[in-house]
Amino acid sequence: MKKQICILGSTGSIGTQALDVIAQHPDLYEVYCLTANNRVAELARQARRFKPAAVVIANEERYAELSAMLADLPDIKVYAGKDALSQIVEAEPIDMVLTAMVGFAGLTPTIHAIKAGKKICLANKETLVVAGELICQLAQKYHAAILPVDSEHSAIFQSLVGEGDNAIDKILLTCSGGPFRHYSHEQLRSVTAADALRHPTWTMGAKITIDSASLMNKGFEVIEAKWLFGVEADRIQVLIHPQSIVHSAVQFVDGSVKAQLGVPDMRLPIQYAFSYPNRLPLSGEQLNLFGKSLEFAEPDTDKFKCLALAFAAIRTGGNMPCIVNAANEVVNEAFRSGRCGFLDMADIIERTMASVTFDASPDYDVYIQTDAEARRVASELLNR
């Protein structure tokens, strides 16, 4: 039988590439539900092509518009609102939920999908950044598999396949370095969002592209790796690798290093999460190592302070990563809209970390409260 897939965030970069994977394997996969936040026209186009059982638009004000666009397709149920996102992932026919929503908004529907025992294909790294301990506890309790979709975490996962209980010495988490890796501190003072959005190797959504330029994205991936693979942050090493060929690696206690290599194509980790443990054909460019050089360097955490703040957050634990995530979402949006400088982002995040109420043992309600408080504090700091 075809696997039924729910895509949370189908109109974004990950969601659209996931649909391409599904289209290449129509004998194996079928779309059960598509969701978006505001992109009504694109969601309607996707629904017409893939004929899901349901679509959800998170912004309730766009419900009438979406319903009108799909009025001639009565078999597609149209829902709206954040509660609908959490309810749809529990639908009995769904086998897999691809969590491709951006930011904190992905946490609650992911929790509902876990409690429903669905296989989670995790592209929303903020879920583990904000509430990693809670998510891991719930996944174990409800026997829900979590498979990583981030290219780096997929690479680590692929490097661990077949290794059983062999002990990990450290994780080598690679990073392109973004568009500013050769910039001086002074040059970083004047960079714009347009500069930051020109990522040298990956095509991604605006928010994650800015996070990649500041290296906050890599910091979040360190936190995510800790929870996915049970390795403390001090044994996760970030490597600048501008070619984006080695997607990450694992060093074992005997000194052996296993890595996953490939072209920078997010369809590869998406498809592997869908098909694991099987590998399927995938159209597109294949890796050719002839004439390629592989460079590795340490990141400069003085220039790219966000990476250091993420390490500090996971070492502190509790709700501190939640605080960092919320503050980062505020300053990321402010930088994109020209209301915050590039270097100011880290400064505001650090000040928010020092100001928001710390809780060493947070539960779900604390995460919700922390997120709201951190956003308020960061916004106040931004407007001073």
Solvent accessible surface area in square Angstrom, and as a share of the most:
residue,aa,sasa,rsa
1,M,235,1.05
2,K,88,0.37
3,K,98,0.42
4,Q,32,0.14
5,I,0,0.00
6,C,0,0.00
7,I,0,0.00
8,L,0,0.00
9,G,13,0.12
10,S,0,0.00
11,T,10,0.06
12,G,25,0.24
13,S,35,0.23
14,I,36,0.18
15,G,0,0.00
16,T,50,0.29
17,Q,41,0.18
18,A,0,0.00
19,L,8,0.04
20,D,51,0.26
21,V,0,0.00
22,I,6,0.03
23,A,36,0.28
24,Q,57,0.25
25,H,17,0.08
26,P,81,0.51
27,D,103,0.53
28,L,68,0.34
29,Y,11,0.04
30,E,73,0.33
31,V,6,0.03
32,Y,38,0.14
33,C,0,0.00
34,L,0,0.00
35,T,2,0.01
36,A,6,0.05
37,N,94,0.48
38,N,63,0.32
39,R,134,0.49
40,V,2,0.01
41,A,48,0.37
42,E,43,0.20
43,L,0,0.00
44,A,6,0.04
45,R,152,0.55
46,Q,15,0.07
47,A,0,0.00
48,R,96,0.35
49,R,162,0.59
50,F,35,0.14
51,K,122,0.52
52,P,3,0.02
53,A,40,0.31
54,A,3,0.03
55,V,0,0.00
56,V,0,0.00
57,I,0,0.00
58,A,13,0.10
59,N,42,0.22
60,E,120,0.54
61,E,154,0.69
62,R,69,0.25
63,Y,96,0.36
64,A,76,0.59
65,E,71,0.32
66,L,0,0.00
67,S,32,0.20
68,A,75,0.58
69,M,68,0.30
70,L,4,0.02
71,A,76,0.59
72,D,95,0.49
73,L,34,0.17
74,P,103,0.65
75,D,124,0.64
76,I,11,0.06
77,K,113,0.48
78,V,26,0.15
79,Y,95,0.36
80,A,28,0.22
81,G,3,0.02
82,K,155,0.66
83,D,105,0.54
84,A,13,0.10
85,L,6,0.03
86,S,9,0.06
87,Q,116,0.51
88,I,20,0.10
89,V,0,0.00
90,E,78,0.35
91,A,22,0.17
92,E,151,0.68
93,P,60,0.38
94,I,5,0.03
95,D,55,0.29
96,M,5,0.02
97,V,0,0.00
98,L,0,0.00
99,T,1,0.00
100,A,13,0.10
101,M,31,0.14
102,V,100,0.57
103,G,2,0.02
104,F,29,0.12
105,A,57,0.44
106,G,1,0.01
107,L,2,0.01
108,T,43,0.25
109,P,6,0.04
110,T,1,0.00
111,I,10,0.05
112,H,61,0.27
113,A,0,0.00
114,I,0,0.00
115,K,98,0.42
116,A,41,0.32
117,G,38,0.36
118,K,17,0.07
119,K,45,0.19
120,I,0,0.00
121,C,0,0.00
122,L,1,0.01
123,A,16,0.12
124,N,2,0.01
125,K,8,0.03
126,E,12,0.06
127,T,1,0.00
128,L,0,0.00
129,V,2,0.01
130,V,3,0.02
131,A,0,0.00
132,G,4,0.04
133,E,91,0.41
134,L,33,0.17
135,I,1,0.00
136,C,44,0.27
137,Q,102,0.45
138,L,20,0.10
139,A,14,0.11
140,Q,146,0.65
141,K,136,0.58
142,Y,71,0.27
143,H,162,0.72
144,A,7,0.05
145,A,53,0.41
146,I,36,0.18
147,L,13,0.06
148,P,6,0.04
149,V,0,0.00
150,D,12,0.06
151,S,9,0.06
152,E,22,0.10
153,H,0,0.00
154,S,2,0.01
155,A,0,0.00
156,I,0,0.00
157,F,43,0.18
158,Q,24,0.11
159,S,5,0.03
160,L,39,0.20
161,V,63,0.36
162,G,81,0.78
163,E,32,0.15
164,G,74,0.71
165,D,152,0.79
166,N,90,0.46
167,A,54,0.42
168,I,29,0.15
169,D,54,0.28
170,K,59,0.25
171,I,0,0.00
172,L,21,0.11
173,L,0,0.00
174,T,8,0.04
175,C,11,0.06
176,S,13,0.08
177,G,1,0.01
178,G,1,0.01
179,P,33,0.21
180,F,2,0.01
181,R,75,0.27
182,H,153,0.68
183,Y,72,0.27
184,S,52,0.34
185,H,76,0.34
186,E,116,0.52
187,Q,96,0.43
188,L,0,0.00
189,R,142,0.52
190,S,86,0.56
191,V,14,0.08
192,T,70,0.40
193,A,15,0.12
194,A,60,0.47
195,D,39,0.20
196,A,0,0.00
197,L,73,0.36
198,R,155,0.57
199,H,27,0.12
200,P,66,0.42
201,T,44,0.25
202,W,34,0.12
203,T,122,0.71
204,M,47,0.21
205,G,34,0.33
206,A,45,0.35
207,K,18,0.08
208,I,50,0.25
209,T,4,0.02
210,I,1,0.00
211,D,4,0.02
212,S,13,0.08
213,A,0,0.00
214,S,5,0.03
215,L,3,0.01
216,M,0,0.00
217,N,11,0.06
218,K,9,0.04
219,G,0,0.00
220,F,1,0.00
221,E,3,0.01
222,V,0,0.00
223,I,0,0.00
224,E,0,0.00
225,A,0,0.00
226,K,29,0.12
227,W,66,0.23
228,L,39,0.20
229,F,35,0.15
230,G,63,0.60
231,V,4,0.02
232,E,100,0.45
233,A,6,0.04
234,D,108,0.56
235,R,97,0.35
236,I,7,0.04
237,Q,64,0.28
238,V,8,0.05
239,L,27,0.13
240,I,15,0.08
241,H,1,0.01
242,P,24,0.15
243,Q,43,0.19
244,S,7,0.05
245,I,8,0.04
246,V,13,0.08
247,H,11,0.05
248,S,0,0.00
249,A,4,0.03
250,V,0,0.00
251,Q,40,0.18
252,F,11,0.05
253,V,106,0.61
254,D,112,0.58
255,G,45,0.43
256,S,57,0.37
257,V,77,0.44
258,K,76,0.32
259,A,46,0.36
260,Q,35,0.15
261,L,64,0.32
262,G,6,0.05
263,V,14,0.08
264,P,53,0.34
265,D,27,0.14
266,M,20,0.09
267,R,33,0.12
268,L,63,0.31
269,P,10,0.06
270,I,0,0.00
271,Q,10,0.04
272,Y,15,0.06
273,A,2,0.01
274,F,8,0.03
275,S,11,0.07
276,Y,77,0.29
277,P,98,0.62
278,N,95,0.49
279,R,165,0.60
280,L,42,0.21
281,P,109,0.68
282,L,25,0.12
283,S,67,0.43
284,G,48,0.46
285,E,132,0.59
286,Q,130,0.58
287,L,57,0.29
288,N,84,0.43
289,L,89,0.44
290,F,182,0.76
291,G,88,0.85
292,K,103,0.44
293,S,70,0.45
294,L,76,0.38
295,E,95,0.43
296,F,96,0.40
297,A,56,0.44
298,E,142,0.63
299,P,28,0.18
300,D,63,0.33
301,T,55,0.32
302,D,122,0.63
303,K,35,0.15
304,F,10,0.04
305,K,66,0.28
306,C,5,0.03
307,L,1,0.01
308,A,38,0.30
309,L,11,0.06
310,A,0,0.00
311,F,27,0.11
312,A,40,0.31
313,A,0,0.00
314,I,14,0.07
315,R,146,0.53
316,T,71,0.42
317,G,19,0.18
318,G,27,0.26
319,N,1,0.01
320,M,20,0.09
321,P,6,0.04
322,C,0,0.00
323,I,0,0.00
324,V,0,0.00
325,N,0,0.00
326,A,0,0.00
327,A,0,0.00
328,N,2,0.01
329,E,31,0.14
330,V,21,0.12
331,V,0,0.00
332,N,0,0.00
333,E,78,0.35
334,A,0,0.00
335,F,6,0.03
336,R,88,0.32
337,S,61,0.40
338,G,68,0.65
339,R,126,0.46
340,C,15,0.09
341,G,26,0.25
342,F,9,0.04
343,L,30,0.15
344,D,69,0.36
345,M,4,0.02
346,A,8,0.06
347,D,59,0.31
348,I,12,0.06
349,I,0,0.00
350,E,72,0.32
351,R,111,0.41
352,T,0,0.00
353,M,25,0.11
354,A,92,0.71
355,S,70,0.45
356,V,9,0.05
357,T,92,0.54
358,F,90,0.38
359,D,46,0.24
360,A,75,0.58
361,S,97,0.63
362,P,24,0.15
363,D,78,0.41
364,Y,74,0.28
365,D,83,0.43
366,V,31,0.18
367,Y,8,0.03
368,I,66,0.34
369,Q,116,0.51
370,T,5,0.03
371,D,12,0.06
372,A,61,0.47
373,E,44,0.20
374,A,0,0.00
375,R,71,0.26
376,R,127,0.46
377,V,16,0.09
378,A,0,0.00
379,S,40,0.26
380,E,78,0.35
381,L,16,0.08
382,L,27,0.14
383,N,114,0.59
384,R,207,0.76
